[in-house]
Amino acid sequence: MAEPSAATQSHSISSSSFGAEPSAPGGGGSPGACPALGTKSCSSSCAGTDLGNSSDYKCHTDQLEESLLIGAVLKGLLVFVHDLIFWRDVKKTGFVFGTTLIMLLSLAAFSVISVVSYLILALLSVTISFRIYKSVIQAVQKSEEGHPFKAYLDVDITLSSEAFHNYMNAAMVHINRALKLIIRLFLVEDLVDSLKLAVFMWLMTYVGAVFNGITLLILAELLIFSVPIVYEKYKTQIDHYVGIARDQTKSIVEKIQAKLPGIAKKKAE
């Protein structure tokens, strides 16, 4: 029997659902292309594999699902943080703000080991007391509800190797960018930028003489949970004054650049 045409094979691959075995290779498309992505290439771990093999096809679809899952998790995390700092849910934000503030104040008064130990003891006291309470209630009522935390115990929290590598690859992008910035600043690729860092570090010596690390964290938390909501309420007025300050700063920097010998002005692109 004659082999099906390339168009028929391409149609069968694109119309097949995830997990179904694709048609035999030989149709249109570049080698290593993922059916779920059309003409886009899959990641390097599955590139160049034979899509006619169901296990290779599953590898590509699993990677697509992992990427979509990571994107959804990151997007959900960003939305959660945004809702927290803008006080969308007052009870939830108040709980997070109060808990973290109490923890930071505790760290300012006690050692890290003591704070962590007391937190773990408090959590264990709550969970053990609730477990004993539910057990007594079940014994009295002669019910068979089972473990009170069974729903949480059954949650799958394992991290697959593919997801771990994806997270590491995403982190490496930011790490490499930070390393490049550090090298550029310390090796004085741009004299003005390096001078800005020097002035900032000089000012931080005075800050460090007044505040310790925990105090700065407490101040940072107060700012994080107060500045965004204030800015949202008075956005127009704040933008006006920030624009004036930005123009003044830009003017001063341009004057300094013009007076520094050997520093050419950057041309606007």
Disulfide bonds with the S-S distance in Angstrom:
Cys46-Cys59 1.73
